[in-house]
C-alpha cells in the first residue's frame, strides 16, 4: 500500500501511550516471533518503519530488515546465538468460529513488561471490504500487540496481529464497535518468507491430538515471542514513548492494488493475454491497470508476461515470477509441484483426460493421492496422470508437473 505510513491511524487505534523518557529510551515497541531456528523473527512493517535501530529485548540489535509494506509484514534477524524455536505455520485452512490465542507485549510501558495472552475466536474469514488477506478476530489487542502471533489451540500459526477498528472511525459512523480486530493470514506471511528465500516450518494436527489448555499453550508458545523495540523513530519526539498501535488497513474504497509477489513460482489460472519481450515491471503495471487481471506469471528466460483473470495455485518454476491480487490470497494454494517445459517422465500413466487444459490437469492431479506427476500436451489438449515416476527425458511440446 503506497503512502501507508501517512494513513497509519486512519482506521486504527490512536497511536500512543505517552510517558516521559530519556532520549536513549525506545520510541515505540511491538511484538515479534521466531519463524526460523537461526534467528529470523516476523513482525509488522509498521513496528520497524523509520527506526534508526531495532532491538529485540534480551537478544540484541536486529539486522537485515526485510519489509513488505503492502501487507504490513517485516522480517528481522537477531544475532546468532542459541537456536530459536520457530512457531509452526498451520497447513489446514482457517475455520470460522474456531478458538484462537493472541500473544504479545501490549502496553508494556503501563502494565507489566512481560508477555501477555488473550483468547478469542475467528469472527470472519476476511477483513474490511472483504479483503481476504485478513481474518477478523475477537481476541482483545492493544498498542504493543502489533506483530504478535495468533495461534490455534494446537499452537499452529493462523495469523499475525495487525489492525483494530479505531475509535476515530467508530465516532465517524456513530457506532461503538467492540472487539473488531484483524490479523494478516499466515499464508500471506508464508509467501513473503518464500520471496525472501526463507522456508517456513509447517504442520498439521495429529488425528488423536487434543486441544491444549491456555496455560499449556502459553508455556509452549511464549518462548518464541519477543518484544521488539524501535529507537530513533523520526515522527516520534525523543521525550515520548509509545507502543506501536495495531497498524493500518487500507481505507474502505481504497484497497491496495499492488500485487503479492512469489519469485520462483508460476501462477496457475486462466490466461487471457500474453505480452512478449517485456520487463517484469511492465508486466506488473499492465495487470495493475487492467480491471480483469487477477494474477500474472512472468517468464524471466523468455521475457514473456501471462495475464490471468483467475488464480488457484502456485507451482514451483525457477524461471518464473508469479504475482496476484491481494484479494485472491486466501484461496491460493501454495503447492509442492514443480513445473518443467520440454520434459516428460515416460510410464506410470493411470489416467488420460482428453480435451483438457493445464489447469484441469493440475487440479485433478493435486486432488488424487495416487498422482505423483502429470504430463500436459497443449497441442492435443491432453492430460496424462502418473502414479509412478520414470526417468526424465527431453520431449518437445510437453508440460510436466512433478510433486
C-alpha positions as CSV (number, residue, x, y, z in Angstrom):
1,X,0.0,0.0,0.0
2,X,1.6,3.2,-1.1
3,X,1.8,6.1,1.4
4,X,0.9,3.5,4.0
5,X,2.6,5.4,6.8
6,X,0.6,8.6,6.2
7,X,-2.6,6.6,6.7
8,X,-1.3,4.8,9.7
9,X,-4.1,5.8,12.1
10,X,-7.0,6.2,9.6
11,X,-8.8,3.1,10.8
12,X,-6.7,2.2,13.7
13,X,-6.5,2.7,17.5
14,X,-4.9,6.1,18.2
15,X,-1.2,5.7,18.3
16,X,0.1,6.5,21.6
17,X,0.6,5.7,25.3
18,X,3.0,8.5,26.1
19,X,5.3,8.9,29.1
20,X,8.4,10.9,30.0
21,X,11.5,9.1,28.8
22,X,15.1,9.8,28.2
23,X,16.3,10.2,24.5
24,X,18.0,6.8,24.6
25,X,14.8,5.0,25.5
26,X,12.9,3.3,22.7
27,X,10.5,5.5,20.8
28,X,8.0,2.6,20.3
29,X,7.6,-1.1,20.8
30,X,5.8,-4.1,19.3
31,X,6.0,-7.8,19.2
32,X,7.8,-10.4,17.0
33,X,8.1,-14.1,16.9
34,X,10.6,-16.7,15.7
35,X,10.0,-18.2,12.2
36,X,13.3,-19.9,11.8
37,X,15.8,-21.6,14.2
38,X,18.7,-19.4,13.1
39,X,17.4,-16.0,14.2
40,X,14.7,-14.7,11.9
41,X,11.7,-13.1,13.5
42,X,8.4,-12.0,11.9
43,X,6.7,-8.7,12.9
44,X,4.6,-5.9,11.4
45,X,6.2,-3.4,8.9
46,X,4.9,-0.5,10.9
47,X,6.7,-1.8,14.1
48,X,10.1,-1.2,12.4
49,X,9.2,1.5,10.0
50,X,11.5,4.6,10.2
51,X,13.6,3.1,13.1
52,X,17.2,4.1,13.3
53,X,17.8,0.9,15.3
54,X,15.7,-2.1,16.1
55,X,16.4,-4.2,19.2
56,X,14.8,-7.4,20.3
57,X,14.6,-7.3,24.1
58,X,17.1,-9.7,25.7
59,X,18.5,-10.7,22.3
60,X,20.3,-7.7,21.0
61,X,20.2,-5.4,17.9
62,X,18.3,-6.8,14.9
63,X,19.8,-6.6,11.4
64,X,18.9,-7.1,7.8
65,X,15.3,-6.0,7.9
66,X,13.1,-7.2,5.0
67,X,9.8,-5.3,4.7
68,X,6.6,-5.9,2.8
69,X,4.7,-2.6,3.1
70,X,1.7,-3.8,1.2
71,X,0.9,-6.5,3.7
72,X,2.4,-4.8,6.8
73,X,4.9,-7.5,7.3
74,X,8.6,-7.5,8.2
75,X,11.4,-9.9,8.9
76,X,14.3,-9.1,11.2
77,X,17.3,-11.2,12.2
78,X,18.8,-11.3,15.7
79,X,22.4,-12.1,16.4
80,X,23.4,-15.7,16.1
81,X,23.4,-17.5,19.4
82,X,21.2,-20.1,20.9
83,X,18.8,-21.8,18.5
84,X,15.3,-20.4,18.5
85,X,12.1,-22.4,18.5
86,X,10.1,-21.3,15.4
87,X,6.3,-21.2,15.5
88,X,4.9,-23.8,13.1
89,X,2.6,-22.5,10.3
90,X,-0.7,-24.4,10.0
91,X,-1.4,-26.2,6.8
92,X,-5.1,-26.6,7.3
93,X,-7.4,-23.6,6.3
94,X,-8.8,-21.3,9.0
95,X,-12.2,-22.2,10.2
96,X,-14.9,-19.7,11.1
97,X,-15.5,-19.6,14.8
98,X,-12.5,-21.6,15.9
99,X,-10.8,-20.8,19.2
100,X,-7.6,-18.8,19.0
101,X,-5.0,-17.2,21.2
102,X,-3.0,-14.0,20.6
103,X,0.4,-13.5,22.2
104,X,2.3,-10.2,22.6
105,X,3.6,-7.3,24.6
106,X,0.7,-4.8,24.9
107,X,1.0,-1.6,26.9
108,X,4.4,-2.6,28.3
109,X,5.1,0.9,29.5
110,X,2.0,1.0,31.6
111,X,1.3,-2.6,32.6
112,X,3.9,-5.3,33.3
113,X,6.6,-5.7,30.7
114,X,6.0,-9.4,30.4
115,X,4.4,-11.3,27.6
116,X,0.6,-11.5,27.7
117,X,-2.0,-13.9,26.4
118,X,-5.6,-13.1,25.2
119,X,-8.2,-15.6,23.9
120,X,-11.0,-15.3,21.4
121,X,-12.4,-16.6,18.1
122,X,-12.2,-16.2,14.4
123,X,-15.2,-13.9,13.7
124,X,-14.9,-13.7,9.9
125,X,-12.7,-15.1,7.1
126,X,-12.0,-11.7,5.6
127,X,-11.2,-8.1,6.7
128,X,-12.5,-4.7,5.7
129,X,-14.2,-4.7,2.3
130,X,-13.9,-8.5,2.0
131,X,-10.1,-8.3,1.9
132,X,-9.2,-12.0,2.1
133,X,-5.6,-11.3,3.2
134,X,-7.0,-10.9,6.7
135,X,-9.1,-12.7,9.2
136,X,-11.3,-10.9,11.7
137,X,-10.7,-11.9,15.3
138,X,-12.2,-11.2,18.7
139,X,-9.0,-11.6,20.8
140,X,-8.5,-8.2,22.6
141,X,-5.4,-6.4,21.3
142,X,-3.8,-3.2,22.4
143,X,-0.9,-1.0,21.3
144,X,2.2,-3.2,21.6
145,X,0.5,-6.3,20.3
146,X,1.5,-5.4,16.7
147,X,3.3,-8.2,15.0
148,X,2.4,-10.9,17.5
149,X,1.3,-14.4,16.6
150,X,-2.3,-15.6,16.5
151,X,-2.3,-19.4,17.0
152,X,-4.9,-22.1,17.2
153,X,-5.4,-24.5,20.2
154,X,-2.7,-26.7,18.9
155,X,-0.1,-23.9,18.8
156,X,-0.1,-23.6,15.0
157,X,0.2,-20.1,13.5
158,X,-3.0,-18.8,11.9
159,X,-2.1,-15.1,11.5
160,X,-0.2,-12.0,12.7
161,X,-1.9,-9.3,14.7
162,X,-2.1,-6.3,12.5
163,X,-5.1,-3.9,13.0
164,X,-8.1,-2.9,15.0
165,X,-11.1,-0.8,14.4
166,X,-10.3,2.7,15.6
167,X,-12.2,5.0,17.9
168,X,-12.0,7.7,15.3
169,X,-13.8,5.5,12.8
170,X,-16.4,4.5,15.4
171,X,-17.0,8.2,16.1
172,X,-17.5,8.9,12.4
173,X,-20.0,6.1,11.8
174,X,-21.8,6.7,15.2
175,X,-21.3,3.1,16.3
176,X,-19.2,1.8,19.2
177,X,-17.8,-1.4,17.7
178,X,-16.3,-3.8,20.1
179,X,-13.6,-6.4,19.6
180,X,-13.2,-5.8,15.9
181,X,-9.6,-6.8,15.3
182,X,-7.7,-8.2,12.3
183,X,-4.8,-10.5,11.7
184,X,-2.9,-11.0,8.4
185,X,-3.2,-14.6,7.3
186,X,-0.3,-16.9,7.9
187,X,-0.5,-17.9,4.2
188,X,0.4,-14.4,3.2
189,X,3.3,-14.4,5.6
190,X,4.4,-17.7,4.2
191,X,4.6,-16.2,0.7
192,X,6.5,-13.2,2.0
193,X,9.1,-15.6,3.6
194,X,9.4,-17.5,0.3
195,X,10.0,-14.3,-1.6
196,X,13.0,-13.7,0.8
197,X,14.3,-17.3,0.2
198,X,13.3,-18.4,3.7
199,X,11.5,-21.7,4.4
200,X,8.6,-21.9,6.8
201,X,8.0,-24.8,9.2
202,X,4.5,-26.1,8.6
203,X,2.5,-28.8,10.1
204,X,-1.0,-30.1,11.0
205,X,-2.8,-31.6,13.9
206,X,-2.3,-35.3,14.6
207,X,-5.6,-37.2,14.4
208,X,-5.5,-38.1,18.1
209,X,-4.3,-34.7,19.4
210,X,-6.4,-32.9,22.0
211,X,-6.8,-29.1,22.1
212,X,-4.3,-27.6,24.6
213,X,-5.4,-25.6,27.7
214,X,-4.5,-22.0,27.6
215,X,-1.8,-22.4,30.2
216,X,-0.2,-25.2,28.4
217,X,-0.3,-23.3,25.1
218,X,1.3,-20.3,26.8
219,X,4.2,-22.5,28.0
220,X,4.7,-23.8,24.5
221,X,4.5,-20.6,22.5
222,X,5.8,-17.7,24.7
223,X,9.5,-18.8,24.5
224,X,9.2,-18.0,20.7
225,X,7.7,-14.5,21.2
226,X,9.8,-11.4,21.8
227,X,9.4,-7.6,22.5
228,X,10.6,-5.5,19.6
229,X,12.0,-2.1,20.4
230,X,12.3,0.8,18.0
231,X,14.9,3.6,18.6
232,X,15.0,7.0,16.9
233,X,11.7,6.9,15.0
234,X,11.7,10.3,13.3
235,X,8.0,11.0,13.7
236,X,8.2,10.4,17.5
237,X,9.7,13.1,19.7
238,X,12.6,12.0,21.9
239,X,10.5,12.8,25.0
240,X,7.7,10.4,24.2
241,X,7.5,6.6,24.3
242,X,4.6,4.6,22.7
243,X,3.7,1.1,22.0
244,X,3.1,0.5,18.3
245,X,-0.6,0.5,17.7
246,X,-2.1,-2.3,15.6
247,X,-1.4,-0.9,12.2
248,X,-3.1,0.4,9.1
249,X,-5.6,-1.4,6.9
250,X,-6.4,0.2,3.5
251,X,-9.3,2.6,3.9
252,X,-12.6,1.4,2.5
253,X,-12.8,2.0,-1.2
254,X,-9.0,2.3,-1.4
255,X,-7.9,-1.4,-1.4
256,X,-4.3,-1.9,-2.3
257,X,-3.7,-2.5,-6.0
258,X,-0.1,-3.8,-5.5
259,X,0.4,-7.4,-6.4
260,X,1.7,-10.1,-4.0
261,X,4.9,-11.4,-5.4
262,X,6.1,-15.0,-5.3
263,X,9.5,-15.5,-7.0
264,X,10.3,-18.9,-8.3
265,X,6.6,-19.8,-8.8
266,X,4.2,-20.0,-11.7
267,X,0.6,-18.9,-11.0
268,X,-1.9,-21.5,-12.2
269,X,-5.1,-19.9,-13.6
270,X,-6.8,-18.8,-16.8
271,X,-4.6,-16.9,-19.2
272,X,-6.4,-14.3,-21.3
273,X,-3.5,-12.4,-22.8
274,X,0.3,-12.7,-23.4
275,X,2.8,-10.0,-23.8
276,X,6.1,-10.7,-25.4
277,X,9.5,-9.1,-24.8
278,X,8.5,-7.0,-21.8
279,X,10.1,-6.4,-18.4
280,X,8.6,-7.7,-15.1
281,X,7.8,-4.1,-14.2
282,X,5.8,-3.7,-17.5
283,X,4.0,-7.0,-16.8
284,X,3.1,-5.9,-13.3
285,X,1.9,-2.5,-14.4
286,X,-0.2,-3.9,-17.2
287,X,-2.0,-6.2,-14.7
288,X,-2.5,-3.4,-12.2
289,X,-4.1,-1.2,-14.8
290,X,-6.4,-3.9,-16.1
291,X,-9.6,-4.5,-14.1
292,X,-10.0,-8.1,-15.1
293,X,-6.4,-9.1,-14.2
294,X,-6.1,-11.1,-11.0
295,X,-2.6,-12.6,-11.5
296,X,0.5,-12.8,-13.7
297,X,3.3,-15.2,-14.5
298,X,6.4,-13.6,-15.8
299,X,8.9,-15.9,-17.5
300,X,12.3,-14.4,-16.9
301,X,14.1,-16.5,-19.5
302,X,11.8,-15.5,-22.4
303,X,10.7,-12.1,-21.1
304,X,7.1,-13.2,-21.5
305,X,4.1,-12.0,-19.5
306,X,0.9,-14.0,-19.0
307,X,-2.1,-12.1,-17.6
308,X,-4.7,-14.2,-15.8
309,X,-8.3,-13.5,-14.8
310,X,-8.1,-16.1,-12.0
311,X,-5.5,-17.9,-9.9
312,X,-6.0,-21.1,-7.9
313,X,-2.5,-22.2,-7.1
314,X,1.2,-21.6,-7.3
315,X,3.6,-24.2,-8.7
316,X,7.4,-24.1,-8.4
317,X,9.2,-22.8,-11.5
318,X,12.7,-21.4,-11.2
319,X,12.3,-19.4,-14.4
320,X,9.1,-17.6,-13.3
321,X,7.8,-14.9,-11.1
322,X,4.2,-15.1,-10.1
323,X,2.1,-12.3,-8.6
324,X,-1.5,-12.0,-7.8
325,X,-4.1,-9.5,-6.4
326,X,-4.2,-9.4,-2.5
327,X,-7.9,-10.2,-2.7
328,X,-7.1,-13.7,-4.0
329,X,-4.6,-14.6,-1.2
330,X,-7.0,-16.7,0.9
331,X,-7.8,-19.0,-2.0
332,X,-4.4,-19.6,-3.5
333,X,-2.9,-23.0,-2.9
334,X,0.9,-23.0,-2.5
335,X,1.6,-26.4,-4.0
336,X,4.5,-28.8,-3.7
337,X,4.6,-29.2,-7.5
338,X,7.5,-28.2,-9.7
339,X,6.8,-27.4,-13.4
340,X,9.1,-28.2,-16.3
341,X,8.8,-27.4,-20.0
342,X,10.0,-29.8,-22.7
343,X,10.5,-32.7,-20.3
344,X,8.5,-35.9,-19.8
345,X,8.5,-38.9,-17.4
346,X,7.7,-41.9,-19.5
347,X,5.5,-44.6,-18.0
348,X,3.3,-44.7,-14.9
349,X,0.2,-43.3,-16.6
350,X,-3.0,-44.4,-15.0
351,X,-5.5,-41.9,-16.5
352,X,-5.8,-39.8,-19.6
353,X,-8.1,-36.7,-19.8
354,X,-9.0,-35.6,-23.3
355,X,-10.0,-32.0,-24.3
356,X,-8.3,-30.8,-21.1
357,X,-6.3,-27.7,-20.2
358,X,-3.3,-27.3,-17.9
359,X,-5.4,-26.0,-15.0
360,X,-7.7,-29.0,-15.1
361,X,-4.7,-31.3,-15.4
362,X,-3.1,-29.7,-12.4
363,X,-6.1,-29.6,-10.1
364,X,-7.0,-33.2,-10.9
365,X,-3.5,-34.4,-10.0
366,X,-3.4,-32.4,-6.8
367,X,-6.7,-33.9,-5.7
368,X,-5.8,-37.5,-6.2
369,X,-3.4,-39.1,-3.7
370,X,-2.0,-41.6,-6.2
371,X,-1.0,-38.9,-8.7
372,X,2.8,-38.3,-8.4
373,X,3.1,-36.3,-11.6
374,X,1.3,-35.2,-14.8
375,X,2.2,-34.5,-18.4
376,X,0.1,-32.0,-20.3
377,X,0.3,-31.8,-24.2
378,X,-1.1,-28.4,-25.3
379,X,-1.3,-29.3,-29.0
380,X,-3.6,-32.2,-28.2
381,X,-5.3,-30.6,-25.2
382,X,-4.5,-33.9,-23.4
383,X,-3.5,-34.7,-19.8
384,X,-1.8,-37.8,-18.6
385,X,-1.8,-38.5,-14.8
386,X,1.1,-40.7,-13.4
387,X,1.1,-42.9,-10.3
388,X,4.9,-43.6,-10.6
389,X,7.9,-41.6,-11.9
390,X,10.1,-42.8,-14.7
391,X,13.5,-41.5,-15.9
392,X,13.2,-37.9,-17.2
393,X,13.8,-37.3,-20.9
394,X,13.5,-34.4,-23.3
395,X,10.1,-34.1,-25.0
396,X,9.1,-31.1,-27.1
397,X,5.6,-29.8,-26.5
398,X,5.2,-31.4,-23.1
399,X,4.5,-29.5,-19.9
400,X,5.4,-31.6,-16.9
401,X,4.2,-31.2,-13.3
402,X,6.1,-33.1,-10.6
403,X,5.1,-33.4,-6.9
